[in-house]
Amino acid sequence: MRKSSRTRTSLLIAAVVAVVAPLGIIAAHDENATGIYKTRHDAYHKLGDAFKTIRDQVKSGSPDLAAIRSAADVVNETSVNQFNWFPAGSGPAPGVKTRAKAEIWSRPQDFEAAQKLFADQAKKFHTVVAGNDVAAISAQFAELGKSCKNCHETFRTKED
């Protein structure tokens, strides 16, 4: 790999890390969380772990493509299942710990478009991972990270 290509890849990875690192700490685990809140929290926590695996492997000198494929499966599965995690009545409420903003329910078409963007990018990532090209995996991982950021900026509160 040429030095400029390595630098560009490093910059892309750094950008993705800045965007997706918060996924690993979506919210402090709330032992009292139940129902859809817990489902959502646990699934996004698992997604954060998958992103960390991908990030770490892509940054390593010799990526474990099997680990990346396994993590890509989690990302893809999450991108499909996420459409079921925000039913009416599961937003911010007194006594409920969630980082989901009310805009999810007040602007459902916009939220669904953000979810669809993530799902589309996750599917593309899953396909690219099957090709075993680490540079292509890195590039698509950056695009996947952008789709996460797109949703987080509008539909998720900042970490306390």
Buried (B, 14 or more C-beta within 10 A) or exposed (E): EEEEEEEBBEEBBEBBBEBBBBBBEBBEEEEEBEEBBBBBBEBBBBBBBBBBBBBBBBBEEEBEBEBBBBBBEBBBBBBEBBEEBBEEEBBBEEEBBBBBBEBBBEBEEBBEEBBEBBBBBBBBBBEBBEEEEBBBBBBBBBBBBBBBBBBBEBBBEEEE
